[in-house]
Amino acid sequence: MAFKLSKRSLKNLEGVNPALVEVVHRAIIVTKVDFAVVEGLRSLERQRELVAKGASQTLKSKHIEGNAVDLMAFIGGRGSWELNLYDDIADAMKMAATTSGVSLRWGAAWTVKDIRKWKGTMEEAMNSYIDQRRLEGKRPFIDAPHFELS
């Protein structure tokens, strides 16, 4: 089943790098899980709020430059934060990035600089990132809705 971006999603893509917009448009066509664009271009003030809440870890977010998007999975018309849904969305974003020739990083697999080059599924990429962080004695920061140009 092919999905399409809502008017709100299209509005949230305003000011986002055209290459990333193209990837999102391609991904919504091939995804197994419907999604919406909940945030694209972000002000520094908004970024400060997110850092203060712990929802982001940096003031140097690629959202501020228009080089990142946050996507939300939808099941039965309702938003969901179930992590396994984002693996499927990430697989669609990887496919779309590959087709578009756009280097992309996923917020649940930070150690993979370009998801197009990852040989397995995005779930495997996320698990590899988690394993690596644990080996380093560090807590992984999973931001599964987040995709950015790399």
ABEGO torsion letter per residue (X at the ends): XBBBBBAAAAAAABGBBAAAAAAAAAAAAABABBBBBABBBBBAAAAAAAAAAGABABAABAAAAGABBBBBBBBGGBBBABAAAAAAAAAAAAAAAAAAGBBBBBAABAABABAAABABBAAAAAAAAAAAAAAAGBBBBBBAABBBBX
